[in-house]
């Protein structure tokens, strides 16, 4: 379990230290001593159950700049490269 110092947590999650204190006071996060567990951030953002599970999916976006590139097969090659 990764634990963050207040400064590390603020930088990693894009919050101010004041926000961390407010999250704690509101009961949104539960620190361990004066450290913040990564699992608390995942839980807070609803990502805990989605973190690094087998079978995760990703969206792919492929494009070409011109019609000529699409006609010569560049779009299909780029799509295959992204899938790989």
JOCORRA-V656053 format. One line per field, one symbol per residue. ss: DSSP state (a for helix, b for strand, c for the rest). psi: psi as a letter, one per 30 degrees, with the letter a starting at -180 (. if undefined). A space follows every 10 residues. Layout:
BEGIN
ss = ???
psi = ???
END
This chain:
BEGIN
ss = ccbbcaaaaa aaacccaaaa aaaaaccccc cbccbbbaaa aaaacccaaa cccccccccc ccccccaaaa accaaaaaaa aaac
psi = kkkkleeeee eeghlleeee eeeeefgelj ljbgljkeee eeeeggfeff jhkkgllkkk jklleleeee fggeeeeeee eee.
END
